[in-house]
Amino acid sequence: MTRQERRELLAHDVKACRRCPGLNVPKKTEAAPGWGSIDSPVMLVGQSLCEQCMEPQEPFYEGSGSLLDEIFEKAGCHKADLFITNAVHCHPPRNRPSDDLEIVNCSTYLYRELDLVRPRLIIGLGGDAKRVLTFICRRARELPWPFEAPRNMRSKTMPSLIFAKHPSWVKRQHRSELETEYVNSLSDAISWAMSRGPFESSSEPTIEPTCGGMVLPLS
């Protein structure tokens, strides 16, 4: 099966998922698979799909995504050059926080996306993304915030992780110095990874092969 065929199968499985009661109802709590380039060296993982993202099937569409657009521009790339997904692929009703079971159920799809893209840098935005990525990518190196480029690479195939606040939280603070640090740090991280390109094709696993998401300990 080609990578594109794997992507299409994964998107079908996300859209057909009925694991969580009340979720993935069309136009109400609808799911969207990961979006963007599967050849990208950078993968962004947010919290869950927002309401305005359901129709275009695009994570971070408008809203807090405007801050990310500023980051992408500063990094010298376009949104479509990256792969962007969420810890929970559905839109929780009334924008409520995702519960632990929803994160566990959806981590299977996130795991498959990570294995498909095999990014050099994974950016987790928000607490849910940090919890699930810390578990799935247990051998990955966590980079500091604000971003500092690593002086050496531990592995030619193991991704690096960096965690930041969700852009919606940053915008709600209405603090220009906070937004400036956020934009500069994430754009530097993206530029660093994009300049190095994707990993060379390898059989070495980039994430824990035993972590399909079904046993994710969140509490």
N, C-alpha and C positions, 0 to 999 in steps of 0.2 A: 504494500500500500504506500503510495506517495505521501509526502507531507501535506500536499493540498487535499488529498483524499482524506487524510486523518483529520485535517481541519474541518472539512465539510461534515464528517461523521460526528465530530465533537460538537459542532454547532447544532446539528440535528438533535443530539442527545440533550443538550442544554434546553433547546426549545420544547422538547417533548417531556422534560422532567416534571414529575408530580410527587416528589418526595416530601415536600413541605406543605401541610394543609393551608389553603388560602393563598398560596403563592403561585406564580406563573399563570395568572388569569389574564387573558388578553385585554390590553388597554387599562388594566387596573393594577395588577402586580406582576406584569409581564417580565420575562427574562430576556437577556441579550447575551450572546456569546462574546468572547474577547474580540477586540476590534483593532485593525491596523496590520502592520507587516509582521509576518511570522519569521522574516529574515532579520529582524531588528536585533541589535545587541543590547537593547534596553527594553525592559518590561515594567510598566506601571501597574500597581495593584491598589485599587481603592476599596471602599467599604461595601457599598451595595449600589444597585442601579437607581438613579434619581428619577423622579416622575417625568421630567421633560426629555429624558434619555430613552424612554420606551419606544416612542414612534420612530425616531431615526435609527434606533438600535445602535447607539453610539455612546459609550461611557464618557462622562464629563462633557456633555453637550451643553453649551452655553452655561449660565450660572457660574459656579465656581470654576468651571472649565476655562473661563476667560483668563484667570490667573495662570493656569497651565499654558494657555496659548502664548502668553507673554514669556513664559519660561522657554518654550520651544523656540520662539523667535530669537531670543537671546542666545540660545544654544546653537543656532544656525541650522535648525531642522524644522520639519513640518510634523504636525500631529500624526499624520498617516505613516510617517517613517518609523514610528514606535509601535509596540504592541501594548494595548491598554485593556485591562479587565478589572474585575472586582472580586473580593472575597466571597460575596453573595451576588449571584448573577441576576437575581430577581429584584423588583422594586418593593420593599416592605411597605405595607399600607400606611398612609399618613406619615411617611418618612420616619417611622419609628426605628429604633435601633434593632439590628438583627439579633435573634436569640442564638444561644450556643448550638442548638440542634441544627438550625439553618446553616450556620457556618460549617459545622461538621459535614452535613449533607453535601454542601456545595464544594467542599475542599477537594473532592474527587475530581471535579471539573478543573479546578485551579491546578491541581497536580498534573493533569493531562496537558493543560496549556503550557505549563512550565517545561514539561518533557518535550512538547512539540517545538517551542520557540528556542529553548536552551539559551537564554540571554546571558550576556556577560555581566550586566548590572540589573538588579531587581530593586525597584523603588516601591516601598510600602507606604501608603498614605493613610494614616489613621490607625487606631488601636486594633480593630479587627484584622486588618491586613498584617500588622506586626505579629499578632498572636499566631495566625495560621502559617505565615511564612517562616517564622522562627522554628516552628515544628517541622514543616516539610523540608526546609533547607538547612538541616541541622549542622551540616559540615561547611556551609558557606561562611565567608568572612564578612562580619558586619563592619562597615565603614563608619567613621565618626560623623556626627552632625555638630556644627556645620561641616560640609564635605571637605575632606582632604584626600587628595589622590594617594593611593597606596604606593609605597616605594618599591615594592616587589610583589610579584604574583605568586601565591602559594600553589596554584594549580593552573594548568593550561585549559582546563574545562570547567572548573568549579566557579559558579557565579559569586559576585559580591553583593551584599545587601546594604541598603541605606534606608533608614526610616525617618519619616517627617510627619508633621501634622497634616491633617486633611486640608485642602485648600479652602473649603467652606469655613473651617474654623479660623484660618488665618484672615480671611476677608471680614469675618464678624468682629475681629478685634479692632479694626479701624486704626491700625498703628503702622504708619508709613515705614518706620525703621524695621519692623517685623517683616513686612511684605518685601522690603528690599533684600534683607538677609535670605528670605525664603527663595526669592527669584534667583538671586546670585548663586546660592548654594546648589539648588537643584539644576540650574542651567550648567554650572561647572561640572556637576556629576554626569549629566547627560553628554556634555561635550567630551568629557574624558572617555566614556564608554564608546561613543560613536566614532571617535578618532581611532580607536583600536579595532573596531569592527567586530563582527560575530566570531564566535569560536570556530576553529576548524572542525570539520566533521570528525567525530570520534565515537568510539563505542563506550568510552568511560562515562558512567552515569554522572549527571550534574546535580541530581537531587536524590534523596534517599529512596531506593527502589522498593522499600517495604511500606512507604507512606502513601497509601491510596486515599487517605482522608477519612476512612471509616472508623479509625480508632484515635482520632485527634483529641488529646486531653486539653480541655479549655478551662477546667475549674479544679 
